[in-house]
Amino acid sequence: MAKWTADQLPVMTGKTVLITGAGGGVGLVTARELARAGAHVVLAVRNVDKAREATTDMRGDFEIRHLDVADLDSVRAFAQTCTGDIDILINNAGVMDVPAARTAQGLDVQTATNYFGPFLLTNLLLPQLTDRVVTVSSQMHRFGKLDLDDLDWRTRKYDPMAAYQSSKLAVVLFSLELQRRLTAAGSNIRSVIAHPGVARTGLVDHSHLRIVNRLPFLVQDAEHGALPLLYAATQDVPGNAYIGPDGLFSFTGHPLIRKPSRAGLNPAVAKSLWLATAALTGIGASIGQ
């Protein structure tokens, strides 16, 4: 079977796609390819100047807007300025293995960036979404362990990598419960998970894992890392599909529907996590029950 590439993207004219963290790495490549296919792309980024520089040669219909997904006030303000339909939301922004720090709301920066912020943004924009939500996870979610009584790392000793792994497991469970709620509400919107494998980007700059960028047999470029996101955003995949590279351990390769960890498919934990996160972010139970 032929390997799927960005050359197989459908014509996206008339579609609006919102991508967080699109100022570099796989987010930038994803934005570039969708704009090339004809979509109107909104690059929601923390550093607007950096994004403007990165998109100097980018073609197509796009705009750059400020959003700090770790800051829940920024998420709320951003959502209030969004008007009209959004066909596809891609929750791509993320950080990995960063030192302990707190947001303006006193939340753990890593968990807020990777999970709390995307959870809140998705819920706020749901009334405007027409097609799907793609949320970016990681194969590292397989090592994650959730503490529903301490999602924000207040009572546990903070461990940067453990916090990353847990946040990415939370993303997988978020998609599971979001899809359940959408289905229960009779919505045709799909929630989909994508992961880029091991991509050579700035994500690991602060991590002891940055050595992987020097191992070509374990890592792929951002263009290939973006393929699962593009596939998840545009192809006819089932709700809660988990899409990643087709290579060994899903490190590199071309998009393939795979399976997340068993922990990521636990409906009871997914529901409990949703309720705990809704309370923490002040969103309420939101869609469905």
Protein Blocks (a to p, Z undefined) as FASTA:
>chain_A
ZZddfklpccfehiacddehilgcjllmmmmmmmmnopacddddfblmlmmmmmmmpgcj
dddddddfklmklmmmmmmmpgcjdfbacdfbccehiacdddfkopafklmmmmmmmmmm
mmmmmmmpckbccddddfklmmgccdfklmnopmbccdfklmmmmmmmmmmmmmmmmmmm
mmmnopabdcddddebjaddfklmmpcklmmmmmmklpccfklmmmmmmmmmmmccdehi
acddfbehhlgccdddddddfklmcfklmmmmmmmmmmmnononmjaZZ
